[in-house]
Amino acid sequence: MVIKLFGERLVSVYGLLGVGGFVLGIAVLAIVCRVKKVSFDDVIYVYVWAGIMAIVGAKALYLLLDIQNIMAAFQKGGNYLTSYLKAIFGGGLVFYGGLGGGMLGVFLACRYFKLDFRAILATAIPTLPLAHAFGRLGCHTVGCCYGVPVRGHFGKMYTNSMFAPNNVLLFPVQLTESICDFLIFGILIFLLVKTPTEKLKKSNLPEIYLIMYSVVRFVLEFFRGDAVRGHFLIFSTSQWISIVILIAAGISCVVRTKQKRKTI
Protein backbone atom coordinates (compact mmCIF):
# COMPACT_ATOMS: atom_id res chain seq x y z
CA MET A 1 0.00 0.00 0.00
CA VAL A 2 1.36 3.40 -0.98
CA ILE A 3 0.20 6.99 -0.60
CA LYS A 4 1.17 10.20 -2.33
CA LEU A 5 3.32 12.69 -0.43
CA PHE A 6 5.02 15.87 -1.61
CA GLY A 7 3.13 16.04 -4.87
CA GLU A 8 3.37 12.87 -6.92
CA ARG A 9 5.93 10.99 -4.79
CA LEU A 10 4.70 7.54 -3.75
CA VAL A 11 5.60 6.43 -0.25
CA SER A 12 5.06 2.98 1.27
CA VAL A 13 2.67 3.13 4.22
CA TYR A 14 4.56 0.18 5.74
CA GLY A 15 7.81 2.12 5.69
CA LEU A 16 6.15 5.35 6.78
CA LEU A 17 4.64 3.71 9.84
CA GLY A 18 7.97 2.05 10.69
CA VAL A 19 9.80 5.37 10.52
CA GLY A 20 6.99 7.03 12.47
CA GLY A 21 7.32 4.50 15.29
CA PHE A 22 11.09 4.99 15.40
CA VAL A 23 10.81 8.80 15.51
CA LEU A 24 8.07 8.70 18.15
CA GLY A 25 10.35 6.45 20.20
CA ILE A 26 12.98 9.20 20.14
CA ALA A 27 10.41 11.71 21.42
CA VAL A 28 9.41 9.32 24.22
CA LEU A 29 13.06 8.81 25.16
CA ALA A 30 13.60 12.56 25.33
CA ILE A 31 10.74 12.88 27.82
CA VAL A 32 11.79 9.81 29.82
CA CYS A 33 15.40 10.97 30.07
CA ARG A 34 14.29 14.37 31.34
CA VAL A 35 11.98 12.82 33.94
CA LYS A 36 14.54 10.23 35.08
CA LYS A 37 17.49 12.67 34.83
CA VAL A 38 19.36 10.31 32.49
CA SER A 39 21.71 11.50 29.72
CA PHE A 40 19.66 11.68 26.52
CA ASP A 41 22.85 11.73 24.43
CA ASP A 42 23.94 8.37 25.83
CA VAL A 43 20.52 6.78 25.35
CA ILE A 44 19.94 8.08 21.83
CA TYR A 45 23.27 6.75 20.56
CA VAL A 46 22.35 3.29 21.82
CA TYR A 47 18.80 3.64 20.46
CA VAL A 48 20.04 4.35 16.94
CA TRP A 49 22.50 1.45 17.04
CA ALA A 50 19.76 -0.84 18.32
CA GLY A 51 17.36 0.33 15.60
CA ILE A 52 19.84 -0.39 12.83
CA MET A 53 20.73 -3.81 14.21
CA ALA A 54 17.05 -4.63 14.72
CA ILE A 55 16.27 -3.99 11.05
CA VAL A 56 19.26 -6.09 9.98
CA GLY A 57 18.26 -8.95 12.28
CA ALA A 58 14.57 -8.83 11.32
CA LYS A 59 15.31 -8.81 7.60
CA ALA A 60 18.00 -11.49 7.83
CA LEU A 61 15.73 -13.92 9.68
CA TYR A 62 12.86 -13.22 7.26
CA LEU A 63 15.04 -13.99 4.24
CA LEU A 64 16.34 -17.13 5.93
CA LEU A 65 12.85 -18.44 6.68
CA ASP A 66 11.51 -17.48 3.24
CA ILE A 67 14.43 -18.94 1.28
CA GLN A 68 12.26 -21.49 -0.57
CA ASN A 69 9.89 -18.83 -1.91
CA ILE A 70 12.83 -16.64 -2.87
CA MET A 71 14.41 -19.48 -4.85
CA ALA A 72 11.07 -20.19 -6.54
CA ALA A 73 10.75 -16.51 -7.50
CA PHE A 74 14.20 -16.58 -9.09
CA GLN A 75 13.21 -19.66 -11.09
CA LYS A 76 10.09 -17.94 -12.41
CA GLY A 77 12.01 -14.73 -13.14
CA GLY A 78 10.58 -11.83 -15.12
CA ASN A 79 7.98 -9.52 -13.69
CA TYR A 80 7.09 -11.99 -10.95
CA LEU A 81 10.64 -11.90 -9.58
CA THR A 82 10.74 -8.10 -9.76
CA SER A 83 7.41 -7.75 -7.96
CA TYR A 84 8.36 -10.34 -5.36
CA LEU A 85 11.69 -8.69 -4.55
CA LYS A 86 10.01 -5.30 -4.27
CA ALA A 87 7.45 -6.78 -1.89
CA ILE A 88 10.15 -8.43 0.23
CA PHE A 89 12.28 -5.33 0.61
CA GLY A 90 9.24 -3.10 1.00
CA GLY A 91 8.08 -5.27 3.90
CA GLY A 92 8.87 -8.66 5.34
CA LEU A 93 10.49 -8.46 8.76
CA VAL A 94 10.55 -11.12 11.49
CA PHE A 95 10.16 -9.53 14.89
CA TYR A 96 12.15 -12.07 16.87
CA GLY A 97 15.07 -11.55 14.49
CA GLY A 98 14.72 -7.83 15.13
CA LEU A 99 14.54 -8.40 18.88
CA GLY A 100 17.79 -10.38 18.84
CA GLY A 101 19.48 -7.85 16.57
CA GLY A 102 18.26 -4.93 18.67
CA MET A 103 19.46 -6.47 21.93
CA LEU A 104 22.83 -7.14 20.34
CA GLY A 105 22.92 -3.53 19.15
CA VAL A 106 22.27 -2.26 22.69
CA PHE A 107 24.99 -4.52 24.09
CA LEU A 108 27.59 -3.50 21.51
CA ALA A 109 26.76 0.21 21.82
CA CYS A 110 26.99 0.05 25.62
CA ARG A 111 30.34 -1.67 25.36
CA TYR A 112 31.60 0.89 22.87
CA PHE A 113 30.40 3.93 24.82
CA LYS A 114 31.20 2.32 28.20
CA LEU A 115 27.64 2.53 29.50
CA ASP A 116 25.72 0.31 31.91
CA PHE A 117 23.87 -2.19 29.72
CA ARG A 118 20.94 -2.90 32.02
CA ALA A 119 20.33 0.73 33.00
CA ILE A 120 20.24 1.83 29.37
CA LEU A 121 18.13 -1.15 28.33
CA ALA A 122 15.62 -0.53 31.15
CA THR A 123 15.36 3.14 30.13
CA ALA A 124 14.83 2.40 26.44
CA ILE A 125 12.77 -0.81 26.63
CA PRO A 126 9.33 0.89 26.47
CA THR A 127 10.15 2.19 22.99
CA LEU A 128 10.41 -1.38 21.70
CA PRO A 129 6.70 -2.28 21.97
CA LEU A 130 5.87 1.26 20.81
CA ALA A 131 7.87 0.91 17.58
CA HIS A 132 6.62 -2.65 17.18
CA ALA A 133 3.01 -1.49 17.45
CA PHE A 134 3.54 0.86 14.51
CA GLY A 135 5.31 -1.90 12.62
CA ARG A 136 2.32 -4.20 13.08
CA LEU A 137 0.05 -1.46 11.77
CA GLY A 138 2.30 -1.48 8.70
CA CYS A 139 1.85 -5.25 8.43
CA HIS A 140 -1.89 -4.70 8.57
CA THR A 141 -1.73 -2.41 5.54
CA VAL A 142 0.33 -4.69 3.26
CA GLY A 143 -0.95 -8.09 4.40
CA CYS A 144 2.18 -9.76 5.74
CA CYS A 145 1.82 -11.72 8.99
CA TYR A 146 -1.86 -12.18 8.11
CA GLY A 147 -4.46 -14.02 10.17
CA VAL A 148 -6.49 -17.16 9.71
CA PRO A 149 -9.71 -17.11 7.63
CA VAL A 150 -12.80 -16.12 9.61
CA ARG A 151 -16.54 -15.94 9.01
CA GLY A 152 -18.88 -13.08 9.69
CA HIS A 153 -18.10 -9.39 9.44
CA PHE A 154 -15.12 -9.06 11.80
CA GLY A 155 -11.96 -9.30 9.75
CA LYS A 156 -9.69 -7.81 7.12
CA MET A 157 -10.00 -8.58 3.40
CA TYR A 158 -7.13 -7.88 1.03
CA THR A 159 -7.66 -7.46 -2.69
CA ASN A 160 -4.12 -6.79 -3.96
CA SER A 161 -1.63 -8.20 -1.48
CA MET A 162 1.60 -10.00 -2.38
CA PHE A 163 1.56 -11.75 0.99
CA ALA A 164 -1.97 -12.50 2.18
CA PRO A 165 -4.61 -14.49 0.27
CA ASN A 166 -6.82 -12.00 -1.55
CA ASN A 167 -10.61 -11.74 -1.35
CA VAL A 168 -10.68 -13.80 1.84
CA LEU A 169 -11.85 -12.45 5.20
CA LEU A 170 -8.94 -12.83 7.65
CA PHE A 171 -8.60 -12.38 11.39
CA PRO A 172 -6.87 -8.99 11.98
CA VAL A 173 -4.05 -10.50 13.99
CA GLN A 174 -1.62 -7.69 13.12
CA LEU A 175 -4.03 -5.07 14.44
CA THR A 176 -4.68 -7.14 17.56
CA GLU A 177 -0.96 -7.45 18.26
CA SER A 178 -0.53 -3.72 17.71
CA ILE A 179 -3.13 -2.99 20.39
CA CYS A 180 -1.39 -5.40 22.77
CA ASP A 181 1.95 -3.70 22.09
CA PHE A 182 0.46 -0.30 22.92
CA LEU A 183 -0.85 -1.72 26.21
CA ILE A 184 2.56 -3.21 27.04
CA PHE A 185 4.15 0.16 26.24
CA GLY A 186 1.81 1.88 28.70
CA ILE A 187 2.59 -0.64 31.45
CA LEU A 188 6.35 -0.32 30.94
CA ILE A 189 6.22 3.48 30.96
CA PHE A 190 4.27 3.38 34.23
CA LEU A 191 6.78 0.98 35.82
CA LEU A 192 9.74 2.98 34.49
CA VAL A 193 8.44 6.23 35.99
CA LYS A 194 7.88 4.47 39.32
CA THR A 195 11.42 3.03 39.37
CA PRO A 196 14.02 5.32 41.02
CA THR A 197 16.83 6.26 38.63
CA GLU A 198 19.50 4.79 40.89
CA LYS A 199 17.72 1.42 40.75
CA LEU A 200 17.59 1.16 36.97
CA LYS A 201 20.83 -0.84 37.00
CA LYS A 202 18.99 -3.58 38.90
CA SER A 203 15.63 -3.22 37.19
CA ASN A 204 13.69 -6.20 35.86
CA LEU A 205 11.91 -4.10 33.22
CA PRO A 206 13.56 -5.95 30.30
CA GLU A 207 12.40 -9.31 31.70
CA ILE A 208 8.91 -7.95 32.40
CA TYR A 209 8.63 -6.86 28.78
CA LEU A 210 9.88 -10.20 27.46
CA ILE A 211 7.43 -12.13 29.65
CA MET A 212 4.44 -10.03 28.61
CA TYR A 213 5.24 -10.06 24.92
CA SER A 214 6.13 -13.76 24.73
CA VAL A 215 2.74 -14.64 26.28
CA VAL A 216 0.91 -12.35 23.84
CA ARG A 217 2.84 -13.70 20.87
CA PHE A 218 2.32 -17.33 21.88
CA VAL A 219 -1.46 -16.85 22.04
CA LEU A 220 -1.74 -14.79 18.86
CA GLU A 221 0.24 -17.36 16.87
CA PHE A 222 -2.86 -19.57 17.00
CA PHE A 223 -4.61 -16.90 14.93
CA ARG A 224 -1.83 -16.49 12.37
CA GLY A 225 -2.53 -17.78 8.89
CA ASP A 226 0.91 -17.41 7.28
CA ALA A 227 3.13 -20.48 7.47
CA VAL A 228 6.41 -18.92 6.29
CA ARG A 229 8.02 -19.32 9.71
CA GLY A 230 7.22 -23.02 9.82
CA HIS A 231 6.03 -25.41 12.52
CA PHE A 232 7.70 -28.01 14.70
CA LEU A 233 5.48 -30.62 16.36
CA ILE A 234 2.38 -28.81 17.66
CA PHE A 235 3.69 -25.24 17.76
CA SER A 236 4.98 -22.68 15.30
CA THR A 237 8.60 -21.57 15.27
CA SER A 238 7.61 -18.29 16.91
CA GLN A 239 5.74 -20.13 19.66
CA TRP A 240 8.79 -22.22 20.48
CA ILE A 241 10.88 -19.04 20.59
CA SER A 242 8.25 -17.47 22.85
CA ILE A 243 8.43 -20.45 25.22
CA VAL A 244 12.23 -20.22 25.42
CA ILE A 245 12.11 -16.46 26.03
CA LEU A 246 9.38 -16.82 28.67
CA ILE A 247 11.34 -19.46 30.58
CA ALA A 248 14.65 -17.57 30.31
CA ALA A 249 13.09 -14.25 31.38
CA GLY A 250 11.24 -15.92 34.24
CA ILE A 251 14.40 -17.61 35.53
CA SER A 252 16.29 -14.32 35.24
CA CYS A 253 13.62 -12.53 37.31
CA VAL A 254 13.74 -15.19 40.04
CA VAL A 255 17.54 -15.24 40.18
CA ARG A 256 17.83 -11.45 40.23
CA THR A 257 15.15 -11.15 42.92
CA LYS A 258 17.02 -13.63 45.13
CA GLN A 259 20.25 -11.71 44.58
CA LYS A 260 18.55 -8.46 45.64
CA ARG A 261 17.24 -10.09 48.82
CA LYS A 262 20.68 -11.40 49.69
CA THR A 263 22.16 -7.94 49.13
CA ILE A 264 19.53 -6.37 51.39
Secondary structure, DSSP 8 states (H G I E B T S, - for coil): -EEEETTTEEEEHHHHHHHHHHHHHHHHHHHHHHHHT--HHHHHHHHHHHHHHHHHHHHHHHHHHTHHHHHHHHHH-HHHHHHHHHHHHHS---HHHHHHHHHHHHHHHHHHHT--HHHHHHHHTTHHHHHHHHHHHHHHHH-TT-B-B--SS-SEEBSS-SSS-BTSEE--HHHHHHHHHHHHHHHHHHHHHHS-GGGGGG--HHHHHHHHHHHHHHHHGGGB---TT-EETTEEHHHHHHHHHHHHHHHHHHHHHHHHHHH-
